[in-house]
Amino acid sequence: MDEATFNWSNFYGEFATTLLEYKNDRKNFISKLKSIYEEIGMKLPKMESDREIFDIDPFTVFGLFNKGIKDENRKRILGEIARQFNLKNEVPSSFDGIPLVDNRRVAFFNFAEERGENDINNLWEVFESAIRYADNPTQGNKLKIESTYNNVIKQKGIQWNITMGLYWIRPNTYINLDSKNREFIIKQKILPEQFIKEVNQFKNVPNGEQYIQLCDLLLEKIKDGRYGYRNFKELSFMAYEQDVYWPPISDYNPNISTSEWVEFLQNDKKDYPEALEMLKTMYDLGGEATCKKLGEILGKHSSSCLSIGKNLARRAKDKFNLSPYMDGETERFFVIPFLGRHIYNNGKKLYSWKIRLELMQALESMDLKEFKSLNAQNTDIAKNTILYGPPGTGKTYNTVMYAVAIIENKRLEQIKSEAYTEVINRYNKYKEDGLIEFTTFHQSYGYEEFIEGIKPVIHSDEEDETDIKYNIDSGIFKKFCEKASIPVLKNKNIGINNWPTIWKVSLEGAGKNSTRTECMKNGHIRIGYDSYGEDISNLSSKEKGRNMLISFVNEMNIGDIVMSCYSSNTIDAIGVVTGEYEWHDEYPEYKRLRKVNWIVNGIEENIIKINNGIKLSSPTLYKLKINLYDVMDIIKKYSNDVIELEEKKNHVFIIDEINRGNISKIFGELITLIEPTKRIGQTEGQKVRLPYSQKLFGVPNNVYLIGTMNTADRSIATIDTALRRRFNFKEMLPDEEVLDGIYVEDVSIKDIFIKMNKRITVLFDREHTLGHAYFLPLRDAPTIETLANIFENSIIPLLQEYFYEDYEKIRMVLGDNQKDSEDKQFITIEENDYNDLFGYIDYDFDEMSTYKINSFALTNIEAYRSI
């Protein structure tokens, strides 16, 4: 969530830390407190029966401005607190997510005559131990907060409000357990049922151990954002906002019955199927969603979902002749099918639509199977994304995170919260499984490598008539899309490998024969040339059928597909190779064998169309140029009764240096097909006929494209417009926080990094700043030798490239122009004595000096300190 929304937390935290200084100087603090209220002209609330203040605890101080008062008065109090206590953080502008105490019960202690002797001291103790544990969560500090907390909850007047106080001072560590939050936590089912039982359904205040365990459990559960909130501040806000829908039923009710909605939707879906598709998705989500969430699932832009919803409402208004609902001077249409409210999601304030009860009941009664089911699409990454930024900012590093999040259908932040070693291991496994493909664009990269092209091959048939022929070969992206199109078969692993070759095989000959029957029955294929024997390694190039046998023995792989030729036009079976080459002497002929899992057999399917109009020819075995998804279509055609299909897995195609390629030349007509709304399976899905193969081709909806782009090579402003319109651009900037705590001797690498990048931004631009990744080796080896190596081999060469060897600017970036000693200068200046070099000649030299890299400065820590 946007930290500006909760900017109170930094101010509150600083004030709490400052208050600790007055734990043993409370008289002085009370004097300051009185002065604050005098300065702003407000009265202090009553603390004692006679209105005097003898003592005070820190939680009560916070309660003075966290009660039911106007924000203006709250800001006045905090402004004066900031002034008198010299606080550095800005006075909060927003108070979202702050629970308030009852105005009648601000103090955390009773009047003097009713409270225990150590009540206020105990509150100071738990206050101090809470801050110590939050800032340094050691086992000792944990035991201390649990102990002091247990002392306080025994005191009169202390109930759930102590958790509210702890939340005020350190909201990133402690959860507020007021009635709203308790109800919300139970309703959301965030915590394990066993734990809820242990705390007796929150009927009693938990003890210290239970409370700290509760905070830890909750943080672990919500940190990835799966519930729509990632910390206690967002949770607290959501707990208070969950039931605030607009407009209230008392203010507006369209009075459309369930049966009327059913009739309306049945007629509406004929011309506007996308509306019912969106409603179906909302229904699957529990009846409520933001347009952003709907767009992610449906592969549409959020504004498109907004239009669909509004147009649905307009049609309903016309159908039922409803009066307009005005919000000031604006007519609101969405209130007819929906209620609305603001929510926070991933740091952004969004508007959420909730389906009205009668419409929800109508959807429940309808058969919506014809519309897409919700594919549990939780990933928040767009179909087409480009990560761009200066070199060294982690673009390639982030592609790993993005790819794993997409394949596992998780939110990006959830993956980023995991250890990188675990993520990269899964990434490599997915790559081995063919779910991830990687390529790099360059100036000579073209359509033929990416989509398809004509390539020469040496062809040999069984009569050894060898010549050069030209085949139409699929490019890397087309092959990847074909692979991604293969449906997963439930409870049946058919064993196709990542890049299967599709083979034509003749079993003895055309038509029915004993060899074909035997192969189908026993799950294998058999071919002949038995006279050569089992070992064919010594066959000469002149031997008939040699190349075909080599293909069968050495080139055919487990997981390849075989299509059994029945005639020149048809096949009778499709199988997957499951075994290596075998020799079986028990057969009288056709002794060469490979085991095959026959997926379909006993069919008679004409494949001339999918084989580019080419008839099946005489060689016993050869490779077919048939698309994999065409083969799967045949399998589905004959196996619907016996094979159940699952949803396809997400696939990720990564394009490194995407800005270096000629986009029009590489993508060609596919530049339109990569749009989310044009993907196969979408309502606007399209296929185009490819120029070489003349086959229809489309991009599957489960293929995600991730590109990386170095802005030092090319500004984002100059990127091909066709690319800009179809990709989401995510900027990767230098992150100085990554270098926090890295020192070489006593020199802060973070400070050096910040200073150099500020200078580069002024001298050049922000697209040519230095990435933090260059300095990461210092984490494991924070030595002057490592730092020298980074500057000599990475930083200085990069600056030379940036500034085209304008060494004065390079010196300015490195601070050399301000250093008092040449020993500290990475680049030194040596004046040229042209008379000494060339004698007294009349020649106008361009440069009066020469620049040299100073090796001594690279290993001199003072050179870095002076940057």
Backbone hydrogen bonds, N-H to C=O, Kabsch-Sander energy under -0.5 kcal/mol:
donor,donor_aa,acceptor,acceptor_aa,energy
2,D,347,G,-1.7
5,T,2,D,-1.6
6,F,2,D,-0.6
6,F,3,E,-0.7
7,N,4,A,-1.2
9,S,6,F,-2.0
11,F,7,N,-0.9
12,Y,8,W,-3.1
13,G,9,S,-2.3
14,E,10,N,-2.3
15,F,11,F,-2.5
16,A,12,Y,-2.4
17,T,13,G,-2.1
18,T,14,E,-2.2
19,L,15,F,-2.3
20,L,16,A,-1.1
21,E,18,T,-1.4
22,Y,19,L,-2.2
23,K,20,L,-1.7
25,D,22,Y,-1.2
29,F,25,D,-1.6
30,I,26,R,-2.8
31,S,27,K,-2.1
32,K,28,N,-2.0
33,L,29,F,-2.6
34,K,30,I,-2.5
35,S,31,S,-2.0
36,I,32,K,-2.2
37,Y,33,L,-1.8
38,E,34,K,-2.1
39,E,35,S,-2.4
40,I,36,I,-1.5
41,G,37,Y,-0.6
41,G,38,E,-0.7
42,M,37,Y,-2.4
51,R,48,E,-1.9
54,F,52,E,-0.6
61,V,57,D,-1.3
62,F,58,P,-1.8
63,G,59,F,-2.0
64,L,60,T,-1.2
64,L,61,V,-0.6
65,F,62,F,-1.0
66,N,62,F,-0.8
68,G,101,V,-0.6
69,I,67,K,-2.5
74,R,70,K,-2.3
75,K,71,D,-2.7
76,R,72,E,-1.8
77,I,73,N,-2.3
78,L,74,R,-2.4
79,G,75,K,-2.5
80,E,76,R,-1.8
81,I,77,I,-2.2
82,A,78,L,-2.7
83,R,79,G,-1.7
84,Q,80,E,-2.7
85,F,81,I,-2.1
86,N,83,R,-0.6
87,L,82,A,-1.8
96,D,5,T,-0.6
98,I,95,F,-1.3
101,V,66,N,-2.5
105,R,102,D,-2.3
114,E,111,F,-2.0
115,R,111,F,-1.6
119,D,116,G,-1.1
122,N,118,N,-3.0
123,L,119,D,-1.5
124,W,120,I,-1.9
125,E,121,N,-2.2
126,V,122,N,-2.4
127,F,123,L,-2.0
128,E,124,W,-2.5
129,S,125,E,-2.7
130,A,126,V,-2.1
131,I,127,F,-1.7
132,R,128,E,-2.4
133,Y,129,S,-2.3
134,A,130,A,-2.2
135,D,131,I,-2.3
136,N,132,R,-1.7
138,T,136,N,-2.7
142,K,138,T,-2.0
143,L,139,Q,-2.3
144,K,140,G,-1.7
145,I,141,N,-2.1
146,E,142,K,-2.2
147,S,143,L,-2.0
148,T,144,K,-2.6
149,Y,145,I,-2.2
150,N,146,E,-1.8
151,N,147,S,-1.6
152,V,148,T,-1.7
153,I,149,Y,-2.2
154,K,151,N,-0.6
155,Q,152,V,-2.2
158,I,155,Q,-1.6
159,Q,157,G,-0.6
162,I,159,Q,-1.1
163,T,160,W,-1.1
164,M,160,W,-1.1
165,G,161,N,-2.2
166,L,162,I,-2.3
167,Y,163,T,-1.9
168,W,164,M,-2.0
169,I,165,G,-1.5
170,R,166,L,-1.9
173,T,170,R,-1.8
174,Y,170,R,-2.2
182,R,178,D,-2.6
183,E,179,S,-2.4
184,F,180,K,-2.3
185,I,181,N,-2.8
186,I,182,R,-2.1
187,K,183,E,-2.3
188,Q,184,F,-2.4
189,K,185,I,-0.7
189,K,186,I,-0.6
190,I,185,I,-1.2
195,F,192,P,-0.5
196,I,192,P,-1.9
197,K,193,E,-2.1
198,E,194,Q,-2.0
199,V,195,F,-1.8
200,N,197,K,-1.8
201,Q,196,I,-2.8
202,F,199,V,-1.3
203,K,199,V,-0.5
203,K,200,N,-1.8
204,N,199,V,-0.7
211,Y,207,N,-2.7
212,I,208,G,-2.3
213,Q,209,E,-2.1
214,L,210,Q,-2.6
215,C,211,Y,-2.3
216,D,212,I,-2.3
217,L,213,Q,-2.8
218,L,214,L,-2.6
219,L,215,C,-2.3
220,E,216,D,-2.1
221,K,217,L,-2.0
222,I,218,L,-2.3
223,K,219,L,-1.5
225,G,222,I,-2.0
228,G,225,G,-1.7
235,L,231,N,-2.2
236,S,232,F,-2.6
237,F,233,K,-2.1
238,M,234,E,-2.7
239,A,235,L,-2.6
240,Y,236,S,-1.4
241,E,237,F,-1.7
242,Q,238,M,-1.7
244,V,241,E,-1.6
245,Y,243,D,-1.4
246,W,340,G,-3.2
251,D,248,P,-1.5
252,Y,248,P,-2.1
257,S,255,N,-0.6
261,W,257,S,-2.1
262,V,258,T,-2.2
263,E,259,S,-2.2
264,F,260,E,-2.3
265,L,261,W,-2.8
266,Q,262,V,-2.3
267,N,263,E,-1.6
268,D,264,F,-2.6
269,K,265,L,-2.3
270,K,267,N,-0.7
271,D,267,N,-0.5
271,D,268,D,-0.7
272,Y,268,D,-2.4
275,A,272,Y,-1.3
276,L,272,Y,-0.9
277,E,273,P,-2.2
278,M,274,E,-2.0
279,L,275,A,-2.3
280,K,276,L,-2.6
281,T,277,E,-1.9
282,M,278,M,-2.4
283,Y,279,L,-2.7
284,D,280,K,-2.4
285,L,281,T,-1.4
286,G,283,Y,-1.6
287,G,282,M,-3.3
288,E,282,M,-0.6
289,A,353,W,-2.1
291,C,351,Y,-0.6
294,L,290,T,-2.3
295,G,291,C,-2.5
296,E,292,K,-2.0
297,I,293,K,-1.8
298,L,294,L,-2.9
299,G,295,G,-1.3
300,K,295,G,-1.8
304,S,301,H,-0.9
305,C,301,H,-1.5
306,L,302,S,-2.0
307,S,303,S,-2.0
308,I,304,S,-2.2
309,G,305,C,-2.3
310,K,306,L,-2.3
311,N,307,S,-2.8
312,L,308,I,-2.1
313,A,309,G,-2.0
314,R,310,K,-2.4
315,R,311,N,-2.3
316,A,312,L,-2.1
317,K,313,A,-2.4
318,D,314,R,-2.3
319,K,315,R,-2.6
320,F,316,A,-2.4
321,N,317,K,-0.5
321,N,318,D,-0.5
322,L,317,K,-2.0
326,M,324,P,-0.6
327,D,330,T,-3.9
328,G,326,M,-0.6
329,E,327,D,-0.6
330,T,327,D,-1.6
332,R,325,Y,-2.9
333,F,331,E,-0.6
336,I,333,F,-2.2
338,F,334,F,-2.3
339,L,354,K,-2.4
340,G,246,W,-2.7
341,R,352,S,-1.6
343,I,350,L,-2.8
345,N,348,K,-2.6
348,K,345,N,-1.5
350,L,343,I,-2.9
350,L,348,K,-0.7
352,S,341,R,-3.3
352,S,350,L,-0.5
353,W,289,A,-2.6
354,K,339,L,-2.9
355,I,287,G,-2.9
356,R,337,P,-2.6
360,M,356,R,-2.5
361,Q,357,L,-2.4
362,A,358,E,-1.7
363,L,359,L,-2.2
364,E,360,M,-1.9
365,S,361,Q,-1.3
366,M,362,A,-0.8
366,M,363,L,-0.7
368,L,366,M,-0.9
371,F,368,L,-1.6
375,N,373,S,-0.5
378,N,376,A,-1.3
378,N,409,N,-0.5
385,T,705,L,-2.6
386,I,728,N,-3.1
387,L,707,G,-3.1
388,Y,386,I,-0.6
388,Y,730,K,-2.3
389,G,709,M,-1.7
393,T,390,P,-1.0
398,N,394,G,-2.3
399,T,395,K,-1.5
400,V,396,T,-0.9
400,V,397,Y,-0.6
401,M,397,Y,-0.9
402,Y,398,N,-3.0
403,A,399,T,-2.7
404,V,400,V,-2.2
405,A,401,M,-2.3
406,I,402,Y,-2.2
407,I,403,A,-2.5
408,E,404,V,-2.5
409,N,406,I,-0.9
410,K,405,A,-2.7
415,I,411,R,-1.4
416,K,412,L,-2.5
417,S,413,E,-1.4
418,E,415,I,-1.6
422,E,419,A,-0.5
423,V,419,A,-1.8
424,I,420,Y,-3.0
425,N,421,T,-1.5
426,R,422,E,-1.6
427,Y,423,V,-2.4
428,N,424,I,-2.4
429,K,425,N,-1.7
430,Y,426,R,-2.6
431,K,427,Y,-2.1
432,E,428,N,-2.2
433,D,429,K,-1.9
434,G,431,K,-1.2
435,L,430,Y,-2.5
436,I,430,Y,-0.8
437,E,652,V,-2.1
439,T,654,I,-2.2
441,F,656,D,-2.2
445,Y,442,H,-1.5
447,Y,665,K,-0.7
449,E,446,G,-0.6
450,F,446,G,-1.6
451,I,447,Y,-3.3
452,E,447,Y,-0.9
453,G,473,D,-2.2
455,K,453,G,-0.5
455,K,471,N,-3.0
457,V,469,K,-3.3
459,H,457,V,-0.6
459,H,467,D,-3.0
464,D,461,D,-2.1
466,T,464,D,-1.3
467,D,459,H,-1.7
469,K,457,V,-3.0
469,K,467,D,-0.5
471,N,455,K,-2.8
471,N,469,K,-0.5
473,D,453,G,-2.9
473,D,471,N,-0.8
475,G,451,I,-4.7
476,I,449,E,-2.4
477,F,450,F,-1.4
478,K,450,F,-1.4
479,K,475,G,-2.5
480,F,476,I,-1.8
481,C,477,F,-2.5
482,E,478,K,-2.3
483,K,479,K,-2.3
484,A,480,F,-2.4
485,S,481,C,-1.1
486,I,483,K,-1.4
488,V,646,E,-0.6
490,K,488,V,-0.6
490,K,644,E,-2.8
492,K,489,L,-1.4
494,I,492,K,-0.9
497,N,559,G,-1.4
503,W,501,T,-0.6
503,W,561,I,-3.2
504,K,622,Y,-3.0
505,V,563,M,-2.1
506,S,620,T,-2.2
507,L,505,V,-0.5
508,E,506,S,-1.0
509,G,507,L,-1.9
511,G,566,Y,-2.5
517,T,513,N,-2.1
518,E,514,S,-2.5
519,C,515,T,-2.5
520,M,516,R,-2.3
521,K,517,T,-1.9
522,N,518,E,-2.3
523,G,519,C,-1.2
524,H,519,C,-1.6
525,I,594,R,-2.5
527,I,592,R,-1.9
532,Y,529,Y,-1.3
533,G,530,D,-2.1
536,I,534,E,-0.5
539,L,536,I,-1.6
543,E,540,S,-1.7
545,G,462,E,-0.5
546,R,543,E,-1.6
549,L,545,G,-2.2
550,I,546,R,-2.3
551,S,547,N,-1.9
552,F,548,M,-1.9
553,V,549,L,-2.7
554,N,550,I,-3.0
555,E,550,I,-1.3
556,M,551,S,-2.4
559,G,577,V,-2.7
560,D,557,N,-2.1
561,I,501,T,-2.3
562,V,575,G,-2.6
563,M,503,W,-2.9
564,S,562,V,-0.5
564,S,573,A,-2.2
565,C,505,V,-2.7
565,C,563,M,-0.5
566,Y,570,T,-2.3
567,S,570,T,-1.8
571,I,605,E,-2.0
572,D,564,S,-2.0
573,A,564,S,-0.7
574,I,600,V,-2.5
575,G,562,V,-2.6
576,V,597,N,-2.0
577,V,560,D,-2.8
578,T,595,K,-2.7
579,G,595,K,-1.3
582,E,593,L,-2.4
584,H,591,K,-2.3
585,D,583,W,-0.6
587,Y,584,H,-1.1
592,R,527,I,-1.8
593,L,582,E,-2.7
594,R,525,I,-2.0
596,V,523,G,-1.9
597,N,576,V,-3.0
598,W,596,V,-0.8
599,I,574,I,-2.0
599,I,597,N,-0.7
600,V,574,I,-1.7
602,G,572,D,-0.9
603,I,572,D,-2.0
605,E,571,I,-2.2
606,N,604,E,-0.5
607,I,569,N,-2.2
607,I,605,E,-0.5
608,I,569,N,-0.5
611,N,607,I,-1.2
612,N,609,K,-0.9
613,G,608,I,-2.8
614,I,611,N,-1.6
616,L,568,S,-2.8
622,Y,504,K,-1.6
624,L,502,I,-3.4
626,I,624,L,-0.7
631,V,627,N,-1.5
632,M,628,L,-2.2
633,D,629,Y,-1.7
634,I,630,D,-1.5
635,I,631,V,-2.1
636,K,632,M,-2.9
637,K,633,D,-2.1
638,Y,634,I,-1.7
639,S,635,I,-1.1
640,N,636,K,-0.9
642,V,639,S,-1.3
643,I,639,S,-2.9
644,E,642,V,-0.5
646,E,488,V,-3.2
651,H,702,N,-3.3
652,V,435,L,-2.9
653,F,704,Y,-3.2
654,I,437,E,-3.2
654,I,652,V,-0.6
655,I,706,I,-3.1
656,D,439,T,-2.8
656,D,654,I,-0.6
658,I,655,I,-0.6
658,I,708,T,-2.1
659,N,708,T,-0.5
660,R,657,E,-2.0
661,G,658,I,-0.8
663,I,661,G,-1.0
666,I,662,N,-2.4
667,F,663,I,-2.7
668,G,663,I,-0.6
668,G,664,S,-1.3
670,L,667,F,-2.3
671,I,668,G,-1.4
672,T,669,E,-1.0
673,L,669,E,-0.6
674,I,670,L,-1.3
675,E,672,T,-1.5
678,K,675,E,-1.4
679,R,676,P,-0.9
680,I,699,V,-2.3
682,Q,679,R,-2.1
684,E,677,T,-0.7
685,G,682,Q,-1.9
686,Q,678,K,-2.2
688,V,697,F,-2.5
690,L,688,V,-0.7
690,L,695,K,-2.9
694,Q,690,L,-1.6
697,F,688,V,-2.5
701,N,680,I,-0.7
703,V,700,P,-1.3
704,Y,651,H,-2.9
704,Y,702,N,-0.6
705,L,383,K,-3.0
706,I,653,F,-2.4
707,G,385,T,-3.0
708,T,655,I,-2.0
709,M,387,L,-2.4
711,T,389,G,-1.9
711,T,709,M,-0.7
713,D,710,N,-1.4
714,R,710,N,-1.3
718,T,715,S,-1.3
719,I,716,I,-1.2
723,L,720,D,-0.8
724,R,720,D,-2.2
725,R,721,T,-2.1
726,R,722,A,-0.6
726,R,723,L,-0.7
727,F,723,L,-1.0
728,N,384,N,-2.8
730,K,386,I,-3.0
730,K,728,N,-0.6
731,E,729,F,-0.6
732,M,388,Y,-3.7
733,L,731,E,-0.7
736,E,734,P,-0.7
738,V,735,D,-1.1
739,L,736,E,-1.4
740,D,737,E,-1.4
742,I,739,L,-2.0
743,Y,741,G,-0.7
744,V,747,V,-2.0
745,E,743,Y,-0.6
745,E,782,P,-0.5
747,V,744,V,-2.2
748,S,746,D,-0.5
749,I,742,I,-2.2
749,I,747,V,-0.6
750,K,742,I,-0.6
752,I,748,S,-1.7
753,F,749,I,-2.6
754,I,750,K,-2.4
755,K,751,D,-2.3
756,M,752,I,-2.5
757,N,753,F,-2.1
758,K,754,I,-2.1
759,R,755,K,-1.8
760,I,756,M,-2.4
761,T,757,N,-2.3
762,V,758,K,-1.6
763,L,759,R,-2.7
764,F,760,I,-3.1
768,H,765,D,-1.2
769,T,766,R,-1.1
771,G,391,P,-0.8
773,A,392,G,-3.1
774,Y,771,G,-1.0
775,F,772,H,-1.5
776,L,773,A,-0.9
778,L,775,F,-1.7
779,R,776,L,-2.3
780,D,777,P,-0.6
781,A,777,P,-1.7
783,T,781,A,-2.4
787,L,783,T,-2.2
788,A,784,I,-2.4
789,N,785,E,-2.1
790,I,786,T,-2.1
791,F,787,L,-2.2
792,E,788,A,-2.8
793,N,789,N,-2.4
794,S,790,I,-1.8
795,I,790,I,-2.1
796,I,791,F,-2.6
798,L,794,S,-1.8
799,L,795,I,-2.4
800,Q,796,I,-2.4
801,E,797,P,-1.8
802,Y,798,L,-2.6
803,F,799,L,-2.6
804,Y,801,E,-0.8
805,E,800,Q,-1.7
806,D,803,F,-1.7
807,Y,805,E,-1.5
809,K,806,D,-0.8
810,I,806,D,-1.7
811,R,807,Y,-2.6
812,M,808,E,-1.7
813,V,809,K,-2.2
814,L,810,I,-2.1
815,G,811,R,-0.5
815,G,812,M,-0.6
816,D,811,R,-2.1
817,N,811,R,-0.8
818,Q,815,G,-1.6
819,K,816,D,-1.0
824,K,821,S,-1.3
825,Q,822,E,-1.1
826,F,824,K,-0.5
828,T,852,K,-2.6
830,E,850,T,-2.8
831,E,829,I,-0.5
832,N,848,M,-2.5
833,D,831,E,-0.5
834,Y,832,N,-1.1
837,L,833,D,-1.9
838,F,834,Y,-3.2
839,G,835,N,-1.8
841,I,839,G,-1.3
843,Y,841,I,-1.3
845,F,843,Y,-1.0
850,T,830,E,-2.9
852,K,828,T,-2.1
854,N,826,F,-3.5
854,N,852,K,-0.5
855,S,853,I,-0.9
858,L,854,N,-1.1
859,T,855,S,-0.7
859,T,856,F,-1.1
860,N,857,A,-1.6
861,I,859,T,-0.7
863,A,860,N,-1.6
864,Y,860,N,-0.8
865,R,861,I,-2.1
866,S,862,E,-1.5
867,I,864,Y,-1.3
